[in-house]
Amino acid sequence: IAGITQAPTSQILAAGRRMTLRCTQDMRHNAMYWYRQDLGLGLRLIHYSNTAGTTGKGEVPDGYSVSRANTDDFPLTLASAVPSQTSVYFCASSVAGGFNEQFFGPGTRLTVL
Amino acid sequence: GQNIDQPTEMTATEGAIVQINCTYQTSGFNGLFWYQQHAGEAPTFLSYNVLDGLEEKGRFSSFLSRSKGYSYLLLKELQMKDSASYLCAVMDSNYQLIWGAGTKLIIKP
């Protein structure tokens, strides 16, 4: 692995189903983030983690949950998907939650029908 | 509320210079970032400004005026590969990034 990987690349999901988006980084970054990107809108922060074992809510956390059991992995779970969660989801990481640049994964394109 | 404004779309000619503006109103300021995003790809970091003035990095430069809540990204000697969206983001008082919707830059031969 080099950088950040996300899985799956894309997914079509029936409304009401549970889905976990996976994110793994091998850069030993402390901070990790989940964003959604919708046409005409900026990236919006869903949840973040400043270090393993801690998580926080971003701008649009409702309907999503995260966990940070270790430094490398930061999965995002949709407990019961709804069509408004159709979006492109990006995972990102940075050395610390401050002034350092964020490195992004390739994204997951999710469609909820 | 927090707000980042940038033009939706701009068109420029290969070899020319283009300036992409960004204005912001945020709760606190801990720096301004510019990212490049090619269609269907992830954003990649271009520049970071926390003090007023111009930061130059090759063909790309970024300017910041904190008193005016204003930044611009200047791209010189445009190449076709510069066709992309350019995202402005401000780090607020909680050290979270607030993102603009992005400016789609179209380069014509």
Contacts between the chains, C-beta under 8 A, distances in Angstrom:
chain1	res1	chain2	res2	distance
A	40	B	101	6.0
A	41	B	101	5.7
A	42	B	4	6.5
A	42	B	87	7.1
A	42	B	89	7.7
A	42	B	98	7.5
A	42	B	99	3.4
A	42	B	100	5.2
A	42	B	101	4.8
A	42	B	102	6.8
A	43	B	43	7.4
A	43	B	87	7.2
A	43	B	89	7.6
A	43	B	97	7.6
A	43	B	99	4.2
A	44	B	99	7.3
A	45	B	96	6.0
A	45	B	97	7.1
A	48	B	96	7.3
A	58	B	96	6.8
A	59	B	96	7.9
A	90	B	42	6.1
A	90	B	43	7.5
A	97	B	95	5.3
A	98	B	30	7.4
A	98	B	91	7.9
A	98	B	95	5.5
A	99	B	30	6.8
A	99	B	31	5.7
A	99	B	48	7.1
A	99	B	50	7.0
A	99	B	91	7.2
A	101	B	33	7.0
A	101	B	45	4.0
A	101	B	48	6.7
A	102	B	45	7.3
A	102	B	97	7.1
A	103	B	45	7.6
A	104	B	42	3.8
A	104	B	43	5.2
A	104	B	44	7.2
A	105	B	42	6.3
A	106	B	41	7.2
A	106	B	42	5.5
A	107	B	41	7.9
A	107	B	42	5.8
